[in-house]
Amino acid sequence: MFRRITTFALATLLLAPAALPAQTGEALIQKLGATPPTANPTFPAAQDVEYRVAWDVNKGPETPGALVEGFRLPANFLVLADQEEVPRKNVHLAIIVYGTAAQSLLARDAYKAATGAENESIPLLEALNAAGVKVIVCGVALINRKIAREGLLPFVQVATSATMARATLHAQGYATFAQ
């Protein structure tokens, strides 16, 4: 009897589909930034231009823990640049985070302590950081929302304010867009 149970358990484990790991990195950027390709564009992107784009992201998730939709914007730009065959070395992106979105820059434990939920934005933020996207938070937002700087994801840069971050990036040649 024991042998039959052991054989059945082993067969079940071997035949069961393996748990799929959560998508991370480039696969997550491709998934969350997905857009249908435009066939034969008549105004294609130049492949030899240095693109410097920053987005203001100030709207937090609808419910605690949900993905901040504004974080998809640089992922989408990366996908579009790939479709246009713009070399990644020519793409420089940043997000300036403030308002209710600032809390979504908290690391797992700090976010869970603050909201009681898991931070679903972390995998995309980590993937964007790995792709070279600057993640900048407004220092005033941290103060006003009582967000401890020590709780932030390690790659988040703190600016004096969103306005100063925007001005600094503009001086570096970035175009900034609102969410």
Residue pairs with C-beta under 8 A, 6 or more apart in sequence:
22 123
23 31
23 123
24 123
24 126
24 127
25 126
25 127
25 130
26 127
26 131
28 75
28 123
28 124
28 127
29 75
29 78
29 79
29 124
29 127
29 128
29 131
30 79
32 67
32 72
32 75
32 124
33 72
33 74
33 75
33 76
33 77
33 78
33 79
33 80
34 76
34 79
35 76
35 79
35 80
35 83
37 83
38 83
41 84
44 84
45 51
45 80
45 81
45 84
45 86
46 86
47 84
47 85
47 86
47 87
47 90
48 90
49 86
49 90
50 90
50 92
50 173
51 77
51 81
51 86
51 90
51 91
51 92
51 93
52 92
52 93
52 169
52 172
52 173
52 174
52 175
53 74
53 77
53 92
53 93
53 94
53 174
53 175
53 176
53 177
54 93
54 94
54 95
54 96
54 134
54 166
54 169
54 174
54 175
54 176
54 177
55 70
55 73
55 74
55 94
55 95
55 96
55 176
55 177
55 178
55 179
56 70
56 95
56 96
56 98
56 162
56 166
56 176
56 177
56 178
56 179
57 68
57 70
57 71
57 73
57 95
57 96
57 97
57 98
57 101
57 179
58 70
58 97
58 98
58 99
58 100
58 101
58 162
58 179
59 68
59 69
59 70
59 99
59 100
59 101
59 179
60 68
60 99
60 100
60 101
60 102
60 103
60 104
61 67
61 68
61 69
61 104
61 120
61 121
63 117
64 115
64 116
64 117
65 111
65 115
65 117
65 118
65 119
65 120
66 120
67 120
67 121
67 124
68 101
68 104
68 121
69 179
70 95
70 101
70 179
71 95
71 104
71 121
71 124
71 125
71 128
72 124
73 95
73 177
73 179
74 93
74 94
74 95
74 128
74 133
75 124
75 127
75 128
77 91
77 93
78 88
78 91
78 93
78 131
81 88
81 90
81 91
82 88
88 131
88 132
91 132
92 132
92 174
93 128
93 132
93 133
93 134
94 133
94 134
94 135
94 136
94 169
94 174
95 128
95 133
95 134
95 135
95 136
96 136
96 137
96 138
96 159
96 162
96 165
96 166
96 169
96 176
97 104
97 105
97 135
97 136
97 137
97 138
97 141
97 156
97 162
98 137
98 138
98 140
98 141
98 162
99 141
102 137
102 138
102 141
102 142
102 145
102 147
103 111
103 114
103 115
103 145
103 147
104 111
104 119
104 121
104 125
105 121
105 125
105 135
105 137
105 147
105 152
105 153
105 156
106 114
106 119
106 147
106 151
106 152
106 153
107 119
107 122
107 151
107 152
107 153
107 154
108 118
108 119
108 122
109 151
110 148
110 150
110 151
110 152
111 117
111 118
111 119
111 122
111 151
112 118
112 119
114 147
114 151
122 153
125 135
125 153
126 153
126 155
128 135
129 135
129 153
129 155
134 157
135 153
135 155
135 156
135 157
136 156
136 157
136 158
136 159
136 165
137 152
137 156
137 157
137 158
137 159
138 159
138 161
138 162
138 165
139 158
139 159
139 160
139 161
140 160
140 161
140 162
141 147
141 162
142 148
142 149
142 158
149 158
152 158
159 165
159 168
166 176
169 176
170 176
